[in-house]
Amino acid sequence: MSDGDCCARGALQPVEQALAQLRERAAALAAQRATQRMSLLAALNRVLADDVISAIDVPQADNSAMDGYAVRAADTSGGEPLPVSQRITAGHIGTELAPGTCARIFTGAEIPPGADCVVMQEDAEVLADGRVRLPASERGNNVRPQGQDIRQGSVLLSAGRRLRVADLGLLASVGIAEVEVYVPLRVAIVSSGDELLEPGQPLAPGKLFNSNRYTLQGVLAGFDFQLIDGGILPDEHAASVQRLGELAAQCDVLISSGGVSVGEEDHLKAALQTHGELLLWKLAIKPGKPLAFGQLGEAAYLGLPGNPVAVLVTALVVALPFMRWLEGEHYQLPVPQLLPYPSARRAGKRREYLRVQRVDVDGQARLLPFANQSSGVLSSVSWAQGLAWQEVGQSVAAGDCLPYVSFADWLA
């Protein structure tokens, strides 16, 4: 069945199939994205647009891994005291080591020509006349060889990598001050529903506070996306169409919560079908079945369900991977752990994501589920450490293993 048939008939699409479709779409769009040159410190969490090649070896020369004495290994075999012919500190270059002598050397200092090992100072005996007795040593002991860490001409970091803290230090270690990165995605977040109020407003009958806005912004906050707050849309078709069009003109990705199911007041999916392109609708996932994906003007559109737990699940499982791919990141989905689940579960028609904690029982890691797995129980998410899931058609007996990914790994 084609993607168009899936949309037209409302067939439930498997998660892997939907992600493959989203990845293909993201790759095509990412190839057109603009880049910019940035300083290292400003580039944290940005995605590299080009491979970074090292112009130098690290270390640039053999250097000492210890405070101690640089010496020829052959001169340590007889146990005779050796005179200290020079003193070499980090950042200074010694002279060629005379045979039958040693050099006082400090961590990070270059090994002088003629020396081939370093004896740590704790193993050396300094005599009253200043000579040093060194134990027998071997060539290469306590020496960091040239290029041990990085070789000149090697690919230091590849295009598509999101720069983390350690990457900045690595780039600085080879003298790179600027990198070419993709321009960050502009992501507009909008909520739908007459029932929604913002926290801080007085709660009225029939109303509820808009938690989805804060969940989505929290999920995306750890990345370099430029977030646009689109506010709350009323349950009115014309107003929804107008506001979605305005936002689509300002962003690369428009992400909404609510309004994409089959109810008479679910106007966002209808707006996408009428004024854009609906490419995917309905996932074989629980919670989160009514998910829409398509194109609205120049913006990719992700319509997430309205139930608060479904918003978090679909944001982590579907929306965030798509946006990372769209930004040019070579993102890989997290690898789950297989951990025992404590109770039996009947087979279902959709992959079901369960809010769980990872606990240790008698030294073995196990899953502990929240008692109420309803898609409206947001406290289950706050309590949980991550998500486990049960596949379509899978019956679970007590003690069977289920795949589990922590929230930290979803957001890594």
C-alpha positions, 0 to 999 in steps of 0.5 A: 500500500502506498503512503497516499493510500495509507492517508486516504484510508486511514490505515495504521502505519507501523512506527518503523515504516513511518520513521523511514518515510520521515527520514527520507523526506528529511534527507531531501529537505536537509540537502537544501539547508543553508550553512554558516561559519561560527566560532567554536564557543558559539557552535555548541549543539550545532550540526557540522555541515563539513568534515573537519580535517586535522592539520597537525599531529596530536601530540606534535612530538613525543612527550612525557606522560610523567614528571620524571627523568628522560633517559636512554633505556640502555643507560639504565641497565647497569644501575649506575647513577647518572648526572642530570644534564638538563631540565625540560619543562612543558612548552620548552625544547631540550637539547640532544641528550648526551649518552650516559646522562638523564634529563629532568623532565615534566609532564607534557614536555617534549622528549629530547633527541637521544632519549627513548623512555621516561622514569617517573620521579617516584622510582628515582633516587636522587643522590647527595651529589645531584646524580640520579639512580634509575631502575632498569627501564624499557624503550617507550616507557611513559612516552606519548608518541607523536600522533598517538591521539590524532594524525595529521590529515585524519577526519576529526569530526564528520559532517552531520555531527551535533557538537557536544562539549567534548567536541569543542575541546577536541577541535580546539586541540588542533587549532580550529577556531571556526566551523561550518554548521547548518543554520538552526531549524526554526520550529513553531509550536502551536496548541489547539482547543477552546478548552485550553488556558495558560498556567497563571490564568484563572481556571474556569468550568470546562477548561484545562491548563495547556501542558502540551506547550511546556512538554514540547518546548522542554523536549526541544530546549536541549537542541539549537532549534529557534523556537517560535511560540504560536499560542493556542488556536480556537476550534474554528476552521477559518481561524486555524487555517489563517494562523497555520499559514502565518506560522508556516511562513515563519518556520521550517517545522510547524508542530501542533498538539491536538486537532488532528483526530477525526472529531468535528472540531479537529480542524488542523488535519483538515487544514493541512489536507486543504491547503497543504499536503498530507503525507502520513496520518495515523500510527500503529502506536499507543498512545499517539495514534492520530499523528499527521505529517505533511507539508504546509507551504515551505514548512514541514508539518507535524500534527501531534495528538492532544492527549498529554502523554501521547504528546510526549511519546510522539515527540520523542519517538517521531517528531524529535528524530525527524527534526534532527534529521532535517537539520542535517544531523546523522542521528541514530535512534537510541538502542534499547535495553531488554529488561524483564517486565513484572506482569502479563499483558495481552496482545494489542493491535498497536505498539504500546509505549509504557511509562516505567522505571528501571529498578534493581531487584536482587542485583538484576535490573528490571522494569517497574511500570506506573499503575495507570498507563492512560494517555491522560495521566501526565503524572506517569511521565513525571514518575517514570525514568523512560519508556518500554514498549510492547510490539503489535500482536505480542503477548507478554508473560510475567518476566518477559523482556521488553525493550527500554530506553530512558528519557535521557537517551531519547534526548541525548 
